[in-house]
Amino acid sequence: MRILISGAGGFLGSHITDMLLGQGHEVVGMDNFITGRKENIAHLATNKNFTFIEADVIQPVKVDGPIDRIYHMASPASPIGYVKHQVATLKVNSQGTWNLLELAEEKGGRFLMASTSECYGDPAVHPQPESYWGNVNPIGMRSMYDEAKRFSEACTMAYHRERGVQTRLIRIFNTYGPRMDPYDGRVVITFIKQALHNEALTIFGDGMQTRSLCYVSDLIRGINLTMESDFIEPINLGNPNELTILDIAKEILALIPQSTSKLTYRDMPPDDPKIRKPDIRRAKEILNWEPVITRKEGLAKMIEFYRDQLV
């Protein structure tokens, strides 16, 4: 197949690109590098099945030739990224989604929207099933991301229902692995960077807020399975093994025994979710998918990837 990936230079977009090329597909990558990184796809420069277009999907998207699949992965995805680029985040998840759905309709291709667990906000239901409508502050410091992703889901379903576009929806929970931006503020990469530099690990609040961490290879496998499934409603993709921020810090320090880092505590940022855990029963039933990489294995791989880069 010939496949278009928006956000191909991003953490997840670059891994999906590698996976699809490995399956023998032709991939057209698109990114404006607002938060994506050119080094994430530099190894593909001589790959004859990969074409790259530097462009912003908030502008009308024109691609010559057939397009069988569209993975819409473009968007700042960390609080530092989307607070810095608030308008761009709103646009890529509204106008960008709209433009790519128009392209999917024109080409007769299938469209997958990469949504987020942040659609659930600071949840009052735990764990979070796809049927939960969420608890989102519509004007808060995360609203440019949370509400834009909620709109993108509505837009995707509207094109499916009214225009007959083949669409798929995923809600991505916390994911970690190689190629994350070391400076985007997400918890795992931040702790690894601080530990490798012997800096204090920054804990917000008391560190008892929870996250559920999925290794990137597990996640992209689930994304691909969703795209090739016949299911059109949202599917949670994440690891249901929940742990506290404090536990994450301690596990990373245990895997970097030479680090002299200690823990330091700061005030909680606004609207930071207190709990986060996916209900993945739908993914198990529809996709026969669940994570297989243990956290210890995944963290060790990630630390090894960054050891030379960050020290």
Buried (B, 14 or more C-beta within 10 A) or exposed (E): BBBBBBBBBBBBBBBBBBBBBEEEBBBBBBBBEBBBBEEBBEEBEEBEBBBBBEBBBBEEBEBEEEBBBBBBBBBBBBBBBBBBBBEBBBBBBBBBBBBBBBBBBEBEBBBBBBBBBBBBBBBEBBBBBBEBEBEBBEEBBBBBBBBBBBBBBEBBBBBBEEEEBBBBBBBBBBBBBBBBBBEBBBBBBBBBBBBBEEBBBBBBBEBEBBBBBBBBBBBBBBBBBBBEBEBBBBBBBBBBEBBBBBBBBBBBBEBBEEBEBEBEBEEEEEBBBEBBBBBBBBBEEBBEBBBEBEBEEBBEBBBEBBEEEBE
